[in-house]
Amino acid sequence: MEKRIAVCPGSFDPITLGHVDIIRRAANLFDQVIVAVAQDARKSHMLSIDERVELAEAACAGIVNVIVEPFEGLLVEYCVRRRAVAIVKGIRNLSDIPDEAQMQAVNADLAPGVETLFLIASPQWAHISSSMVRWLNELDADVSRYVPEAVAHWLRGNG
Ligand code: PNS
């Protein structure tokens, strides 16, 4: 039988423990999970695409059925190319829903064969985002409780 593949997309600038929680839970539901790191040249990032991929790889190294890849362009086209049947995303709070619902609807129009699934963030990570980590880090706060060890290490070396 064909492997059931899901894609967890994001900017991962940087990957947080909230992302890892969603990825781990998706990995329990699917045969393979691809963490798809968006290149998106329109956005400015703290980390380069190579750094975002490398840190996501380090963070997911212990989850056997997860791989990490960069992607460019339309997410659903990438999903179809990789034969993924689902996009899995985390929802932290009600404010996440309008944008996510809009993206879900557009992606469903463009590729009806790719289902979007939302997992509610585990309570301990519901207040954590990459932008909050970047902000705290700029202010020299310790973010090590919110990010994988490899990210904390990178931030210490590049702060
Ligand atoms: O971590 P982010 O920045 O919230 O992730 C956003 C992401 C990468 C999932 C979103 O920007 C995306 O899907 N980009 C790919 C471009 C695309 O397909 N756009 C149309 C979506 S409706």
Residues whose N, C-alpha, C, O or C-beta is under 5 A from the ligand:
A	BS01	PNS	P9 G10 S11 F12 A38 G73 L74 L75 V76 M103 V106 N107
